[in-house]
Amino acid sequence: MSAENPETERGELAIKRWPDALGEVQARIAGHFRPAEVKGRVRRYLLGLLSRVEPKNGWQMAQQVGEAGPHKGRSAS
């Protein structure tokens, strides 16, 4: 990293750290979701929120995480 551009350095550090940060968020909220399937859906939803998909509506988010639609547990096969 270059000391010439602190803004770029912060951005590069954030990019490298985001998987850890996502894991931290998931760990903090995991107790609110019991079944492992639901925890997996929450993780995929968080990844969808962080993605570049637009617009962020139910259908777009479902497609982004590999589901057929925004209804519970129906995956795109």
N, C-alpha and C positions, 0 to 999 in steps of 0.2 A: 504494500500500500504506500501511496505517496503522501508525504507530509504537506505537499503543495496544495492539496484540496481537501480540507477536513470534511466538507459536505460529502464528497465522494467516498471518503474513508468510512464515515458513519453509515452510508448507504450499503457499502460492501459488507460491513460488519453485520448489519441488520439482515441482509440476504443470507449470509452464512449462518446466522443464529435462528432464523425463523422456524426451522423444524424443532429445535429445542423448545422454543417459546410455545409452539403449538402443543407439544407434549405436556408442558407445564399447565396450559389452559385446560387441556383434556383431563389431566390428573385432578385439577381443582374442581371440575364439574362432574367427574365420573360418579361420585356418590349419589347423584340425583337420577342416575339411570342404572337400573338393575341388570336386565338381560344383556349379555355380551353383544347380541345382535343390535340392540338399540345403541349401545356405546359405539359400535362400528358405524352406524348410520350417523351419529352425532359427529364423529371424526370426519366422515366423508362430507357432511354438510359444512363443517368448518373449513375444510379444504376448498369446497365450492365457493364459499364466501370470499376466500382469499384469492380465488382464481380471477382470470381476466374475462370470464364469461359475462356477457351483457345481453339483455337486461337480467338482473338478478331476481327473476320471478320463480315460482314453484316449478314450472315446467323446465326452464333453463337449468335450474339448479339440479333437478333430478337427472336430466340428461348428462350434465357435467360429472355427476358421481356414478353414472352407469345404471340408472334406474329408468324404467319405461315411462314413469310419470310421477307426479308429486304425491301419490297415495302410498301409504305405509307398506313397505316390504315387497313391492312388486318390481322385480328386477328385469332389466332388458336382457333377454336371452338371445 
